Amino acid sequence: MALKKSKRRKINGQSLLIIGIVLLLFFWLFGTKMIQIAKLQHQKNEIQAQITVENDESDELDKSLAQIGTKEYNEIIARKYLGLYYPDEKIVVSNEGENEDLGE
């Protein structure tokens, strides 16, 4: 019985160097793309948060717009900006904060 010799290839230094360079290139490209993906994901999250804030503000503006022209809205504007009040209404002015503002 003759034993068969297994044919094993030896990996020489040049082949090892080429494999190493290919692996380094692969991991470098893969790593830079992963970093870019992470940055874009972070940017996407920031934009989504900004969209949520803007949608909330838009909803509040829609509510305010719906109130314009109502009796309650007109009353608030007349009181706040024009200083108007009803004839039978008593106005009470507080000066509690004045002493604090003057430093007394």
N, C-alpha and C positions, 0 to 999 in steps of 0.2 A: 504494500500500500504506500502510495506516494502522498505525502502531505502537500497540500497546495499552499503556496505562499500567498498570503494576502497582500494585495497591492495597496499599499498606503502611500499616499502622496505626502511628501513633506512640504510644509508651508515655509517657503523661504522668506527672507526679510523684505524683499520687494513686494511680494503679495500681501504680506502683513501690513506694510506701510500703505498700500493702496486701499485695503479694507479699512484701515484706521482712518484714512482721509475721507473715505466715503461715509463712514459712520459719523465722523465729526461734522461733515457738511450736512448730513441728514438732521442730526440733533440741533445744529445751529439754525437751520431753516425752520425746523419744527418749533424750537424755542422762541424765535422772533415772531412767528405767527401766533403762538400762544399768548405772548405778551401783547401783541396787537389786538387779539380777540378780547383779552381782559380789559384793555383800555376802552375798546368800543362798547363792551358790556357796561362798564362804569358810566360812560357817556350816555348810553341808552337809558340807564336807570335815572340819571340826573334829568334828562329830557322828559321822561315819564312823570317824575315828581313835579316838574315845572308845568306840565300839561294838567296835572291834577289841580295844582294851585290856580292856574288860569281858568279851569272849568268851574271851580268853586266861586271865583270872583265873577265869572260870567253869570252864574246862577243868581248871585246876590244882586248884580246889576239888573238882571231880568225882573227880579222881585221889586226892586226900586222903581223900575220903569212901569211896572204894572200898577204901582201905587200912585203914580203921578196923576193928578187931576181928581183924586178922591178927596172927600171932605177932610178926612184925617190928615192927609198929606198937606193940604192947603193950610190947615190949622197949625201943623208943626212949623211950616215955613213962615207963616205970619207971626208966630210966637218967637221963633229963633232969630229970624233975620230982620223982621220989621218991628219987633217989640210990641205987637198988638195983643190985646186981651179983651175978654168979654166985659161989658159995662158993669155987671153985677159981681165981677170977680175981684177978690182982694189979692194984691201982690205983696209978698213977704220977701224982704231983702235981708240976707244974712251977711254979717261982716266978721264971721269967725276966722276966716283965713287972712283977713287984712293984717292983724297984728303979727302973724307969723311971717308974712311977706315983708313987713317993715323991719323985722329983726327985733321986735320988742318982746 
